[in-house]
Amino acid sequence: MSVESQSSELVELGKITSLYGVKGWVKVYSHTEPMENILDYSPWKLKLDGRWTAVKVEQGKRHGKGMIAKLAGCEDRDQASRYCGAAIAVERSVLPDLDGEEYYWHQLEKLTVVTESGVNLGRVDYLIATGSNDVLVVKGTAESHDKRERLIPYLPDQVVKEINLKAGTIRVEWDPEF
């Protein structure tokens, strides 16, 4: 079933990375925390040949350090192989509301990062989970202090002082020369 959704209405939650076994299962890389939460959403919207297609998740589970899933209509490796490399997304509207000062990563991406003294450092390109804390990958823009890429730890109250989604900014305590 083809879905005519704009990608801006979708939030990417992971990716199908490779095949698993011979009975149509695939390996899944999940951005959700914990990783099993990706299984709470079905159907998944998979980007295949440049188009978003809805696919029902029949089963899924943690396997070793990763995840595996069985998609409807996939009964063997050949059928499952067409999904390898596909991004997994869901409608933004199905994501649960967060409490207080919590944010989804997709909400932070593209926000302008500004120091306490007003220096524009660029925009959040993406985030990295490092284990100890998440990291904002900030890339310089035409309007920023310089064109450098910065890795800024996502440490609320310590480094990240304020997030203003309406203004599209993140205020940080950070040395622009670092």
Backbone as JSON Lines, residues from 0, in Angstrom:
{"i":0,"aa":"M","n":[0.85,-1.18,0.0],"ca":[0.0,0.0,0.0],"c":[0.89,1.23,0.0]}
{"i":1,"aa":"S","n":[0.73,2.08,-0.96],"ca":[1.55,3.28,-1.07],"c":[0.98,4.4,-0.22]}
{"i":2,"aa":"V","n":[1.85,5.15,0.4],"ca":[1.42,6.25,1.26],"c":[1.88,7.55,0.64]}
{"i":3,"aa":"E","n":[0.96,8.46,0.42],"ca":[1.29,9.74,-0.19],"c":[1.49,10.79,0.9]}
{"i":4,"aa":"S","n":[2.36,10.52,1.85],"ca":[2.63,11.46,2.95],"c":[3.85,12.28,2.63]}
{"i":5,"aa":"Q","n":[3.83,13.51,3.06],"ca":[5.03,14.32,2.96],"c":[6.0,13.81,4.01]}
{"i":6,"aa":"S","n":[7.29,13.77,3.69],"ca":[8.27,13.27,4.64],"c":[8.31,14.13,5.9]}
{"i":7,"aa":"S","n":[7.87,15.39,5.84],"ca":[7.87,16.24,7.03],"c":[6.84,15.78,8.05]}
{"i":8,"aa":"E","n":[5.84,14.97,7.64],"ca":[4.85,14.43,8.55],"c":[5.34,13.14,9.19]}
{"i":9,"aa":"L","n":[6.47,12.64,8.72],"ca":[7.02,11.38,9.2],"c":[8.25,11.63,10.05]}
{"i":10,"aa":"V","n":[8.45,10.75,11.03],"ca":[9.63,10.8,11.88],"c":[10.36,9.47,11.71]}
{"i":11,"aa":"E","n":[11.64,9.58,11.34],"ca":[12.43,8.38,11.13],"c":[12.82,7.78,12.47]}
{"i":12,"aa":"L","n":[12.51,6.49,12.65],"ca":[12.79,5.8,13.91],"c":[13.9,4.76,13.78]}
{"i":13,"aa":"G","n":[14.33,4.47,12.57],"ca":[15.36,3.46,12.41],"c":[15.56,3.1,10.96]}
{"i":14,"aa":"K","n":[16.14,1.9,10.76],"ca":[16.48,1.47,9.42],"c":[16.54,-0.05,9.39]}
{"i":15,"aa":"I","n":[16.14,-0.61,8.28],"ca":[16.33,-2.05,8.07],"c":[17.73,-2.2,7.49]}
{"i":16,"aa":"T","n":[18.56,-2.96,8.18],"ca":[19.96,-3.02,7.79],"c":[20.31,-4.2,6.9]}
{"i":17,"aa":"S","n":[19.75,-5.38,7.2],"ca":[20.13,-6.57,6.43],"c":[19.13,-7.69,6.68]}
{"i":18,"aa":"L","n":[19.38,-8.81,6.05],"ca":[18.53,-9.99,6.2],"c":[18.9,-10.76,7.46]}
{"i":19,"aa":"Y","n":[17.93,-11.52,7.98],"ca":[18.19,-12.4,9.1],"c":[17.52,-13.74,8.82]}
{"i":20,"aa":"G","n":[18.29,-14.75,8.65],"ca":[17.75,-16.08,8.41],"c":[17.16,-16.25,7.02]}
{"i":21,"aa":"V","n":[16.37,-17.34,6.87],"ca":[15.82,-17.68,5.56],"c":[14.3,-17.56,5.5]}
{"i":22,"aa":"K","n":[13.67,-17.14,6.61],"ca":[12.2,-17.12,6.66],"c":[11.61,-15.72,6.57]}
{"i":23,"aa":"G","n":[12.34,-14.78,5.97],"ca":[11.79,-13.46,5.71],"c":[12.0,-12.43,6.81]}
{"i":24,"aa":"W","n":[12.83,-12.73,7.8],"ca":[13.12,-11.77,8.87],"c":[14.21,-10.81,8.42]}
{"i":25,"aa":"V","n":[14.21,-9.6,9.02],"ca":[15.23,-8.59,8.73],"c":[15.82,-8.06,10.03]}
{"i":26,"aa":"K","n":[17.06,-7.58,9.93],"ca":[17.7,-6.92,11.07],"c":[17.3,-5.45,11.04]}
{"i":27,"aa":"V","n":[17.09,-4.9,12.23],"ca":[16.6,-3.53,12.36],"c":[17.52,-2.74,13.26]}
{"i":28,"aa":"Y","n":[17.9,-1.54,12.82],"ca":[18.61,-0.59,13.68],"c":[17.57,0.41,14.16]}
{"i":29,"aa":"S","n":[17.43,0.54,15.48],"ca":[16.39,1.39,16.06],"c":[17.0,2.61,16.74]}
{"i":30,"aa":"H","n":[16.4,3.79,16.46],"ca":[16.79,5.02,17.15],"c":[16.01,5.22,18.44]}
{"i":31,"aa":"T","n":[15.0,4.37,18.69],"ca":[14.16,4.57,19.86],"c":[14.89,4.15,21.13]}
{"i":32,"aa":"E","n":[14.42,4.67,22.24],"ca":[15.04,4.37,23.53],"c":[13.97,3.92,24.49]}
{"i":33,"aa":"P","n":[13.92,2.67,24.92],"ca":[14.8,1.58,24.52],"c":[14.51,1.13,23.08]}
{"i":34,"aa":"M","n":[15.44,0.4,22.53],"ca":[15.35,0.05,21.1],"c":[14.09,-0.74,20.77]}
{"i":35,"aa":"E","n":[13.53,-1.49,21.71],"ca":[12.34,-2.29,21.46],"c":[11.11,-1.44,21.2]}
{"i":36,"aa":"N","n":[11.14,-0.17,21.59],"ca":[9.97,0.7,21.4],"c":[9.58,0.86,19.93]}
{"i":37,"aa":"I","n":[10.51,0.62,19.02],"ca":[10.18,0.72,17.6],"c":[9.08,-0.27,17.23]}
{"i":38,"aa":"L","n":[8.98,-1.36,17.98],"ca":[7.97,-2.39,17.71],"c":[6.58,-1.96,18.16]}
{"i":39,"aa":"D","n":[6.48,-0.87,18.92],"ca":[5.18,-0.37,19.37],"c":[4.41,0.28,18.23]}
{"i":40,"aa":"Y","n":[5.06,0.51,17.11],"ca":[4.43,1.2,15.98],"c":[4.26,0.24,14.81]}
{"i":41,"aa":"S","n":[3.05,0.16,14.32],"ca":[2.78,-0.62,13.12],"c":[1.49,-0.06,12.52]}
{"i":42,"aa":"P","n":[1.46,0.23,11.25],"ca":[2.49,-0.15,10.29],"c":[3.67,0.81,10.33]}
{"i":43,"aa":"W","n":[4.79,0.3,9.86],"ca":[5.95,1.15,9.61],"c":[5.78,1.74,8.22]}
{"i":44,"aa":"K","n":[6.31,2.93,8.02],"ca":[6.41,3.51,6.69],"c":[7.86,3.29,6.26]}
{"i":45,"aa":"L","n":[8.07,2.55,5.18],"ca":[9.41,2.25,4.69],"c":[9.64,3.02,3.4]}
{"i":46,"aa":"K","n":[10.82,3.61,3.28],"ca":[11.15,4.36,2.07],"c":[11.79,3.39,1.07]}
{"i":47,"aa":"L","n":[11.01,3.08,0.03],"ca":[11.44,2.14,-0.99],"c":[11.36,2.83,-2.35]}
{"i":48,"aa":"D","n":[12.45,2.83,-3.08],"ca":[12.5,3.46,-4.4],"c":[12.0,4.89,-4.37]}
{"i":49,"aa":"G","n":[12.35,5.62,-3.3],"ca":[11.99,7.04,-3.19],"c":[10.56,7.31,-2.74]}
{"i":50,"aa":"R","n":[9.81,6.27,-2.44],"ca":[8.41,6.43,-2.01],"c":[8.21,5.77,-0.66]}
{"i":51,"aa":"W","n":[7.33,6.34,0.14],"ca":[6.99,5.76,1.44],"c":[5.88,4.73,1.25]}
{"i":52,"aa":"T","n":[6.1,3.54,1.8],"ca":[5.15,2.44,1.7],"c":[4.86,1.91,3.09]}
{"i":53,"aa":"A","n":[3.58,1.69,3.4],"ca":[3.19,1.15,4.7],"c":[3.38,-0.36,4.7]}
{"i":54,"aa":"V","n":[4.04,-0.87,5.75],"ca":[4.26,-2.3,5.89],"c":[3.95,-2.69,7.33]}
{"i":55,"aa":"K","n":[3.12,-3.73,7.48],"ca":[2.73,-4.2,8.81],"c":[3.85,-5.05,9.42]}
{"i":56,"aa":"V","n":[4.1,-4.84,10.7],"ca":[5.08,-5.64,11.44],"c":[4.33,-6.8,12.07]}
{"i":57,"aa":"E","n":[4.66,-8.04,11.64],"ca":[4.0,-9.22,12.2],"c":[4.59,-9.6,13.55]}
{"i":58,"aa":"Q","n":[5.91,-9.57,13.64],"ca":[6.61,-9.93,14.86],"c":[7.9,-9.15,14.93]}
{"i":59,"aa":"G","n":[8.43,-9.02,16.12],"ca":[9.73,-8.4,16.28],"c":[10.25,-8.69,17.67]}
{"i":60,"aa":"K","n":[11.56,-8.66,17.81],"ca":[12.14,-8.92,19.13],"c":[13.6,-8.49,19.14]}
{"i":61,"aa":"R","n":[14.08,-8.35,20.35],"ca":[15.51,-8.07,20.54],"c":[16.26,-9.36,20.22]}
{"i":62,"aa":"H","n":[17.39,-9.21,19.56],"ca":[18.21,-10.36,19.23],"c":[19.67,-9.97,19.4]}
{"i":63,"aa":"G","n":[20.31,-10.53,20.41],"ca":[21.68,-10.13,20.71],"c":[21.71,-8.67,21.11]}
{"i":64,"aa":"K","n":[22.55,-7.88,20.44],"ca":[22.64,-6.45,20.73],"c":[21.73,-5.63,19.83]}
{"i":65,"aa":"G","n":[20.96,-6.3,18.98],"ca":[20.12,-5.57,18.03],"c":[18.68,-6.03,18.07]}
{"i":66,"aa":"M","n":[18.0,-5.8,16.94],"ca":[16.59,-6.14,16.8],"c":[16.39,-6.89,15.49]}
{"i":67,"aa":"I","n":[15.38,-7.77,15.48],"ca":[14.95,-8.4,14.24],"c":[13.44,-8.26,14.14]}
{"i":68,"aa":"A","n":[12.92,-8.29,12.9],"ca":[11.49,-8.15,12.69],"c":[11.06,-9.0,11.5]}
{"i":69,"aa":"K","n":[9.8,-9.43,11.57],"ca":[9.16,-10.17,10.49],"c":[8.05,-9.27,9.95]}
{"i":70,"aa":"L","n":[8.15,-8.91,8.68],"ca":[7.19,-8.03,8.04],"c":[6.14,-8.84,7.29]}
{"i":71,"aa":"A","n":[4.92,-8.34,7.25],"ca":[3.84,-9.02,6.54],"c":[4.21,-9.2,5.07]}
{"i":72,"aa":"G","n":[3.96,-10.38,4.56],"ca":[4.24,-10.65,3.15],"c":[5.66,-11.11,2.87]}
{"i":73,"aa":"C","n":[6.49,-11.14,3.88],"ca":[7.88,-11.6,3.72],"c":[7.98,-13.03,4.24]}
{"i":74,"aa":"E","n":[8.08,-13.96,3.32],"ca":[8.14,-15.37,3.72],"c":[9.51,-15.99,3.47]}
{"i":75,"aa":"D","n":[10.38,-15.27,2.74],"ca":[11.71,-15.81,2.48],"c":[12.71,-14.67,2.29]}
{"i":76,"aa":"R","n":[13.97,-15.03,2.14],"ca":[15.05,-14.04,2.0],"c":[14.85,-13.15,0.77]}
{"i":77,"aa":"D","n":[14.38,-13.71,-0.32],"ca":[14.21,-12.93,-1.54],"c":[13.18,-11.82,-1.33]}
{"i":78,"aa":"Q","n":[12.06,-12.13,-0.7],"ca":[11.04,-11.12,-0.45],"c":[11.54,-10.06,0.53]}
{"i":79,"aa":"A","n":[12.26,-10.5,1.57],"ca":[12.76,-9.57,2.58],"c":[13.88,-8.69,2.05]}
{"i":80,"aa":"S","n":[14.62,-9.15,1.05],"ca":[15.78,-8.4,0.56],"c":[15.39,-7.04,-0.01]}
{"i":81,"aa":"R","n":[14.17,-6.9,-0.5],"ca":[13.77,-5.61,-1.07],"c":[13.7,-4.51,-0.02]}
{"i":82,"aa":"Y","n":[13.63,-4.9,1.28],"ca":[13.53,-3.91,2.35],"c":[14.88,-3.48,2.93]}
{"i":83,"aa":"C","n":[15.96,-4.18,2.56],"ca":[17.28,-3.85,3.1],"c":[17.68,-2.43,2.72]}
{"i":84,"aa":"G","n":[18.1,-1.67,3.73],"ca":[18.51,-0.29,3.52],"c":[17.38,0.71,3.65]}
{"i":85,"aa":"A","n":[16.14,0.24,3.82],"ca":[14.99,1.14,3.89],"c":[14.93,1.85,5.25]}
{"i":86,"aa":"A","n":[14.67,3.15,5.2],"ca":[14.43,3.92,6.42],"c":[13.06,3.52,6.96]}
{"i":87,"aa":"I","n":[12.95,3.49,8.3],"ca":[11.69,3.18,8.99],"c":[11.18,4.48,9.6]}
{"i":88,"aa":"A","n":[9.94,4.83,9.28],"ca":[9.35,6.05,9.83],"c":[7.92,5.77,10.3]}
{"i":89,"aa":"V","n":[7.4,6.68,11.1],"ca":[6.01,6.65,11.52],"c":[5.45,8.06,11.43]}
{"i":90,"aa":"E","n":[4.14,8.15,11.42],"ca":[3.49,9.46,11.43],"c":[3.84,10.17,12.73]}
{"i":91,"aa":"R","n":[4.2,11.43,12.63],"ca":[4.54,12.25,13.78],"c":[3.41,12.24,14.82]}
{"i":92,"aa":"S","n":[2.18,12.21,14.36],"ca":[1.02,12.28,15.25],"c":[0.86,11.07,16.16]}
{"i":93,"aa":"V","n":[1.5,9.94,15.84],"ca":[1.36,8.75,16.7],"c":[2.39,8.69,17.82]}
{"i":94,"aa":"L","n":[3.35,9.59,17.82],"ca":[4.35,9.61,18.89],"c":[3.7,10.12,20.17]}
{"i":95,"aa":"P","n":[4.02,9.49,21.3],"ca":[3.42,9.95,22.56],"c":[3.96,11.32,22.96]}
{"i":96,"aa":"D","n":[3.13,12.09,23.67],"ca":[3.56,13.37,24.2],"c":[4.62,13.13,25.27]}
{"i":97,"aa":"L","n":[5.58,14.04,25.35],"ca":[6.64,13.93,26.34],"c":[6.33,14.85,27.52]}
{"i":98,"aa":"D","n":[6.89,14.52,28.65],"ca":[6.69,15.31,29.85],"c":[7.72,16.43,29.95]}
{"i":99,"aa":"G","n":[7.27,17.57,30.42],"ca":[8.15,18.69,30.79],"c":[9.2,19.05,29.78]}
{"i":100,"aa":"E","n":[10.45,18.91,30.19],"ca":[11.59,19.36,29.4],"c":[12.23,18.23,28.59]}
{"i":101,"aa":"E","n":[11.43,17.28,28.14],"ca":[11.94,16.21,27.29],"c":[11.67,16.56,25.84]}
{"i":102,"aa":"Y","n":[12.56,16.11,24.95],"ca":[12.43,16.4,23.53],"c":[12.78,15.18,22.71]}
{"i":103,"aa":"Y","n":[12.1,15.03,21.59],"ca":[12.51,14.03,20.61],"c":[13.69,14.61,19.84]}
{"i":104,"aa":"W","n":[14.58,13.74,19.4],"ca":[15.74,14.2,18.63],"c":[15.3,14.99,17.42]}
{"i":105,"aa":"H","n":[14.26,14.54,16.73],"ca":[13.84,15.24,15.51],"c":[13.41,16.68,15.81]}
{"i":106,"aa":"Q","n":[13.01,16.96,17.05],"ca":[12.64,18.33,17.42],"c":[13.86,19.23,17.54]}
{"i":107,"aa":"L","n":[15.01,18.64,17.86],"ca":[16.23,19.42,18.06],"c":[16.99,19.64,16.75]}
{"i":108,"aa":"E","n":[16.81,18.73,15.8],"ca":[17.51,18.86,14.53],"c":[17.05,20.11,13.8]}
{"i":109,"aa":"K","n":[18.0,20.82,13.23],"ca":[17.8,22.07,12.47],"c":[17.63,23.31,13.35]}
{"i":110,"aa":"L","n":[17.65,23.16,14.69],"ca":[17.59,24.34,15.54],"c":[18.93,25.07,15.49]}
{"i":111,"aa":"T","n":[18.89,26.39,15.6],"ca":[20.09,27.21,15.62],"c":[20.67,27.2,17.03]}
{"i":112,"aa":"V","n":[21.97,26.98,17.12],"ca":[22.65,26.92,18.41],"c":[23.37,28.25,18.64]}
{"i":113,"aa":"V","n":[23.07,28.88,19.77],"ca":[23.6,30.2,20.1],"c":[24.22,30.13,21.49]}
{"i":114,"aa":"T","n":[25.38,30.76,21.66],"ca":[26.03,30.78,22.98],"c":[25.3,31.76,23.9]}
{"i":115,"aa":"E","n":[25.63,31.69,25.18],"ca":[25.06,32.59,26.18],"c":[25.34,34.05,25.82]}
{"i":116,"aa":"S","n":[26.47,34.3,25.15],"ca":[26.83,35.66,24.78],"c":[26.28,36.07,23.4]}
{"i":117,"aa":"G","n":[25.45,35.16,22.77],"ca":[24.79,35.51,21.52],"c":[25.52,35.12,20.25]}
{"i":118,"aa":"V","n":[26.6,34.35,20.34],"ca":[27.34,33.93,19.15],"c":[26.64,32.73,18.5]}
{"i":119,"aa":"N","n":[26.32,32.87,17.22],"ca":[25.66,31.81,16.46],"c":[26.71,30.76,16.08]}
{"i":120,"aa":"L","n":[26.51,29.51,16.53],"ca":[27.46,28.44,16.24],"c":[27.05,27.59,15.04]}
{"i":121,"aa":"G","n":[25.81,27.74,14.58],"ca":[25.32,26.95,13.45],"c":[24.03,26.24,13.81]}
{"i":122,"aa":"R","n":[23.74,25.18,13.06],"ca":[22.5,24.43,13.26],"c":[22.8,22.99,13.66]}
{"i":123,"aa":"V","n":[21.89,22.4,14.44],"ca":[22.01,20.99,14.8],"c":[21.72,20.17,13.54]}
{"i":124,"aa":"D","n":[22.7,19.4,13.12],"ca":[22.54,18.55,11.94],"c":[21.92,17.21,12.35]}
{"i":125,"aa":"Y","n":[22.46,16.63,13.41],"ca":[21.94,15.37,13.96],"c":[22.51,15.18,15.35]}
{"i":126,"aa":"L","n":[22.09,14.12,16.01],"ca":[22.57,13.8,17.35],"c":[23.21,12.42,17.35]}
{"i":127,"aa":"I","n":[24.11,12.22,18.31],"ca":[24.8,10.94,18.46],"c":[24.59,10.47,19.9]}
{"i":128,"aa":"A","n":[24.25,9.2,20.06],"ca":[24.16,8.59,21.39],"c":[25.53,8.0,21.69]}
{"i":129,"aa":"T","n":[26.17,8.46,22.77],"ca":[27.52,7.98,23.09],"c":[27.54,7.02,24.27]}
{"i":130,"aa":"G","n":[26.43,6.87,24.96],"ca":[26.41,6.03,26.14],"c":[26.34,6.88,27.39]}
{"i":131,"aa":"S","n":[27.33,7.76,27.57],"ca":[27.33,8.61,28.76],"c":[26.37,9.78,28.6]}
{"i":132,"aa":"N","n":[26.36,10.4,27.45],"ca":[25.41,11.47,27.15],"c":[25.29,11.61,25.63]}
{"i":133,"aa":"D","n":[24.19,12.19,25.2],"ca":[24.01,12.43,23.77],"c":[24.85,13.63,23.36]}
{"i":134,"aa":"V","n":[25.14,13.73,22.06],"ca":[25.97,14.81,21.54],"c":[25.25,15.48,20.36]}
{"i":135,"aa":"L","n":[25.19,16.81,20.4],"ca":[24.66,17.59,19.29],"c":[25.76,17.77,18.26]}
{"i":136,"aa":"V","n":[25.51,17.42,17.01],"ca":[26.46,17.69,15.93],"c":[25.98,18.97,15.28]}
{"i":137,"aa":"V","n":[26.74,20.05,15.49],"ca":[26.35,21.38,15.04],"c":[27.23,21.77,13.85]}
{"i":138,"aa":"K","n":[26.59,22.08,12.72],"ca":[27.34,22.47,11.53],"c":[27.17,23.96,11.27]}
{"i":139,"aa":"G","n":[28.29,24.59,10.92],"ca":[28.27,26.01,10.63],"c":[27.4,26.33,9.43]}
{"i":140,"aa":"T","n":[26.86,27.55,9.42],"ca":[26.02,28.02,8.32],"c":[26.57,29.36,7.83]}
{"i":141,"aa":"A","n":[25.92,29.93,6.84],"ca":[26.33,31.24,6.32],"c":[26.2,32.31,7.39]}
{"i":142,"aa":"E","n":[25.27,32.13,8.33],"ca":[25.04,33.12,9.37],"c":[25.86,32.87,10.65]}
{"i":143,"aa":"S","n":[26.53,31.74,10.74],"ca":[27.21,31.38,11.99],"c":[28.59,32.02,12.1]}
{"i":144,"aa":"H","n":[29.15,31.96,13.3],"ca":[30.47,32.5,13.66],"c":[31.55,32.03,12.69]}
{"i":145,"aa":"D","n":[31.5,30.75,12.32],"ca":[32.42,30.16,11.35],"c":[31.74,28.95,10.73]}
{"i":146,"aa":"K","n":[32.42,28.25,9.88],"ca":[31.82,27.11,9.17],"c":[32.18,25.77,9.81]}
{"i":147,"aa":"R","n":[32.78,25.8,10.98],"ca":[33.23,24.57,11.64],"c":[32.07,23.69,12.08]}
{"i":148,"aa":"E","n":[32.37,22.4,12.17],"ca":[31.45,21.45,12.79],"c":[31.87,21.31,14.24]}
{"i":149,"aa":"R","n":[30.89,21.33,15.14],"ca":[31.16,21.2,16.57],"c":[30.38,20.03,17.14]}
{"i":150,"aa":"L","n":[30.99,19.35,18.08],"ca":[30.33,18.3,18.85],"c":[30.09,18.87,20.24]}
{"i":151,"aa":"I","n":[28.83,19.12,20.56],"ca":[28.48,19.75,21.83],"c":[27.68,18.75,22.66]}
{"i":152,"aa":"P","n":[28.15,18.43,23.87],"ca":[27.42,17.47,24.69],"c":[26.03,17.98,25.06]}
{"i":153,"aa":"Y","n":[25.05,17.09,24.93],"ca":[23.69,17.43,25.3],"c":[23.55,17.18,26.8]}
{"i":154,"aa":"L","n":[23.91,18.2,27.56],"ca":[23.84,18.14,29.03],"c":[22.96,19.29,29.51]}
{"i":155,"aa":"P","n":[21.67,19.02,29.68],"ca":[20.77,20.08,30.14],"c":[21.26,20.68,31.45]}
{"i":156,"aa":"D","n":[21.1,21.98,31.58],"ca":[21.5,22.79,32.73],"c":[23.0,23.03,32.81]}
{"i":157,"aa":"Q","n":[23.83,22.09,32.36],"ca":[25.27,22.3,32.37],"c":[25.73,23.0,31.11]}
{"i":158,"aa":"V","n":[25.44,22.41,29.95],"ca":[25.86,22.98,28.66],"c":[24.64,23.57,27.95]}
{"i":159,"aa":"V","n":[23.58,22.8,27.84],"ca":[22.35,23.26,27.18],"c":[21.53,24.01,28.22]}
{"i":160,"aa":"K","n":[21.44,25.32,28.02],"ca":[20.77,26.18,29.0],"c":[19.29,26.37,28.71]}
{"i":161,"aa":"E","n":[18.93,26.42,27.41],"ca":[17.52,26.64,27.07],"c":[17.25,26.12,25.66]}
{"i":162,"aa":"I","n":[16.09,25.49,25.51],"ca":[15.62,25.06,24.2],"c":[14.31,25.79,23.96]}
{"i":163,"aa":"N","n":[14.25,26.52,22.85],"ca":[13.05,27.27,22.51],"c":[12.6,26.81,21.12]}
{"i":164,"aa":"L","n":[11.66,25.86,21.1],"ca":[11.21,25.3,19.83],"c":[10.52,26.35,18.96]}
{"i":165,"aa":"K","n":[9.76,27.24,19.59],"ca":[9.05,28.27,18.82],"c":[10.03,29.22,18.13]}
{"i":166,"aa":"A","n":[11.1,29.6,18.84],"ca":[12.1,30.49,18.25],"c":[13.1,29.73,17.38]}
{"i":167,"aa":"G","n":[13.12,28.39,17.53],"ca":[14.04,27.58,16.74],"c":[15.47,27.67,17.21]}
{"i":168,"aa":"T","n":[15.67,27.82,18.54],"ca":[17.02,28.0,19.07],"c":[17.32,27.09,20.25]}
{"i":169,"aa":"I","n":[18.61,26.83,20.4],"ca":[19.15,26.18,21.59],"c":[20.23,27.11,22.12]}
{"i":170,"aa":"R","n":[20.11,27.53,23.37],"ca":[21.12,28.4,24.0],"c":[22.05,27.51,24.81]}
{"i":171,"aa":"V","n":[23.36,27.68,24.57],"ca":[24.36,26.81,25.22],"c":[25.44,27.65,25.9]}
{"i":172,"aa":"E","n":[26.03,27.07,26.9],"ca":[27.23,27.64,27.5],"c":[28.4,26.93,26.85]}
{"i":173,"aa":"W","n":[29.02,27.61,25.86],"ca":[30.06,26.97,25.05],"c":[30.99,28.03,24.5]}
{"i":174,"aa":"D","n":[32.26,27.78,24.52],"ca":[33.26,28.68,23.96],"c":[33.24,28.56,22.44]}
{"i":175,"aa":"P","n":[32.95,29.66,21.72],"ca":[32.89,29.59,20.26],"c":[34.21,29.17,19.61]}
{"i":176,"aa":"E","n":[35.31,29.29,20.32],"ca":[36.6,28.93,19.76],"c":[36.91,27.44,19.98]}
{"i":177,"aa":"F","n":[36.07,26.76,20.74],"ca":[36.31,25.33,21.02],"c":[35.61,24.49,19.99]}
